[in-house]
């Protein structure tokens, strides 16, 4: 999946997608190399990588600070929720949301706190990094929500 495809399918500016890659905003981001035989040296990503890049680009487009995007994406990649379809291992929120065909949301509150909802599972509000649960009476003042199921559908609508 190349950057132009991600931009076209998700209606995100390609410059935001490039920014995510060039500034290495994703945890464990491998070096995405160009394809020298293609015009413009197009960078190619796996579908899961494209999904992750689109999530980060959406946050940037929404005005979220770069540091908060890094923390949020780290949480999506590191927090394990439930089991995969084979029920053999825990999987990260981002991978489970990508594989799921059910509702999935990722939320960022007050520029720092995380919450993930996948199918009928809800993590509740957590601190980034430690994933410590916040008090039950915590009410965010500001919140950004990414509908991961909608993003996945948009991203893959022209791929299959």
N, C-alpha and C positions, 0 to 999 in steps of 0.2 A: 504494500500500500504506500503510495507516494504522498507527499505533502499537498499537492494539488487536489488529489482525491479526498483527503481528509477535509480540506477547506471547502470543497464543493459539497460534500455530503453533509457537513455539519453547519454550513453557512458561517464559518469563522474566517477572519482574515488570515491569509497565508503568512503574513508577517508575524502574527501572534504565535502561530504554530512553529515558525522558524525560531522565534525568540525562546520558546520553551526548550527547544533542542540546543540552540547555540549557547544558552546560559545554563544548560544542564540542570533544569529545575526538577527533574524526576530522580528518585532514589535509585542508585545502581544503574544509572543510564549508561548503556554501552555507547561507544563512539559510533554514530551513524555516518557511514561513509557514502560518498556519492557513487553513482554508476557512470564511469567514464565514457561508456559507449552510448549513453543517452544524452540528448540535448539538455543543456543546463545542469548536467551532473545531478540528476534527480536523486534524492535520498529515499531509500525504501525502508519501511518499517513493517513489523508483523502487525496483525490486526489488533492484538492486545496492546502493543506499544502505541499504535495509532489511537486507540481508545484512551489510554493514559494521557497522551499528549493533548488530545481534545479536551479532556477534563481540566487539565492545567490551563489551557488556553481560554476556556470558558471562565475560569476564575479570574484570570487577568483581564478579560473583556468586561467582567463585572466590577472591576475596580479594586479587587483584592490585592494587597501588598505582596510583592515578590516573596518575602520571607514567610508570610502566611501560606502562600501557595506551596512552597517547599515543605512546610510542616504538614499541611493537609494531604499532599500527595504521598508523603512518607507514611502517614497514618493509613491511607487507602492501601498502600502496598504492604505494610507490616502487620496490620491488625487482621487476625484470623477470625473468621466467623463461620460457624457451622461446619458442615462437611460437603465435599463435592458429590457429584452424582454416584460415584462408586463407593462413597462412604468410607474411604480408606485413609484420607488425610484431611487435615484442616487446610483451607485455602484462604488467600487474602481477599479482602472485600472487593478490590478492583477485579481480580480474576473471577470471583464468584458472580459479581454483577455482570461481567462480560459474558459468562457462560449461561446465565439465567435467562429464562423467558418470562419471569415474574417481575412485579414492581421492585424497583431498587432506587434508593435515594441516598445521597451523601450530603451532609449539612455542615456548614461552618458558621459558628456563632461568635459574635463579638470579636471577630478577626482572629480567633485562636481555638476555641473549643470545637470538638468533633462529635458527630452523631451519624450512625449508619443504620439504614432500614433496608433489609432485604427480605422479600416475601413477607412473612409474618414475624420475623426477628427484628428486634430494635435494641441497639446497644445502650440507649440512653446517652446523655451528654457526658463526654470524657475529656480529660486533659490530653493534649498531644504528647507524644513521646512515651509517657508512662501508662497511658490509657486508664488512669485512675478515674473512677466514676465521680461525677460532681453531685452535690447535694440534690435530693429529689425536688426541692423547691426552686432550683435554678431556672430562671426565665431569661432567655437571651434578649438583649436590647436590639440587636441587629443580626440578621441571618441571611446566608446565601445557601440556596438548595440547588443541587444538580440532580435532575431526573436521569439517573444512569440508564434506565431501561429505554427511555426516549432517545438518549444519545446513542446507545448501542444500535437501536433500530435505524436511526438516521445514518450512522456511519456505515452500516453494512447493507443498506438498502440497495445500493448499486453494485455490491460485491458478489452477491450470490445468485 
